[in-house]
Amino acid sequence: MQSALATKSAFHGNVHAFQATRNASAGAPSRGQLQIRAAGMKELRDRISSVKNTQKITEAMKLVAAAKVRRAQEAVVNGRPFAENLVKVLYGVNQRLQVEDVDSPLVQVRPVKKVLLVCVTGDRGLCGGYNAQLIKKTEQRHRELTSMGVDVSLVCIGRKGATYFKRRPQYTIEAEFEVGQSPTIKEAQAVADTIFADFVSEKVDKVELVYTKFVSLISSAPVIQTMLPLSAEGTVCDIDGNCVDAAEDEVFKLTTRDGKLVVESERSTTETGDLDASLIFEQDPVQIVDALLPLYMNATLLRSLQEALASELAARMNAMNSASDNAGELKKKLNLVYNRKRQAKITTELTEIVSGASSV
């Protein structure tokens, strides 16, 4: 325990010293520079050793995050067959219902008096500004809706968001969930049940999902997506009314090329033709759509959770990569100061020896 605390304090000391050294102006030396210059040789050796240990830790955390990003993307790919078949059936049944109205509670559009915001954050830190950007986006949307006279409540997925909003009394939290580092359909179902119950009971008139869309390994963007009411055609729309076809799917894969980590995008389009004309429904097609829409909502929510996890891990990998680079730069500067002090000490000792010999 003591060694862990010592490592943690040394880590923070190294970060502060590096920031002070990097942000110092060309004029008067900063406090961090003065501390380094005033330190003795033993203190410098201890600081260099602690920086080396910190660099090893951040390098290891970077590699762990990279491996987890790969597994998160594999989870998205493994869930694709179910999503593809679900979209095929949903499109096919809707072709039979072109002249009928779908009477499902998930597609009912009502005047918006209360909105439920679902905020997806991480459970841990050390991932740069990932959690801060999501919280800021949620606060911004909360202010927009409140200014329009709409009541807003929150569902927090992730420990960081729940901890932040619970400390601020102006936010109403309906429920909290923790999905961990490997979201499954079970966790998505628990969140979907809460959302479904609030929407069907007309406690809320609209449900919006705030999560981070995975753009690339070095870029991710917080987005707001309308979850409920759903569209019977199988499309997902953002708050501006821009809809994405559920038949179009894009997955980012983390691979290596020439010894470096790169991201390759793969776009897949599901064939959504009409169902066979000879196909006979045992149930009413409207009932089939009514049963498919909750499944589609669960699949969409699970996909969003997996994409948010991939964004969090990519942000953590980038943060640890920056920390490793900073530690390497700080180590070079500390070694330079240490070598100068050692040379000055040797020069002083030689001068004293020569002066003593000449006085004899």
ZIBEL-V258961 format. One record per helix or strand. SS is the DSSP state (2 for helix, 1 for strand). FROM is the first residue (numbers start at 1). LEN is the number of residues. If there is no record, write none. Layout:
SS:FROM:LEN, SS:FROM:LEN
This chain:
2:2:22, 2:31:8, 2:41:38, 2:80:17, 2:105:3, 1:114:7, 2:130:18, 1:151:7, 2:159:8, 1:173:5, 2:185:16, 1:206:11, 1:219:10, 1:235:4, 1:243:3, 1:248:10, 1:260:10, 2:285:75
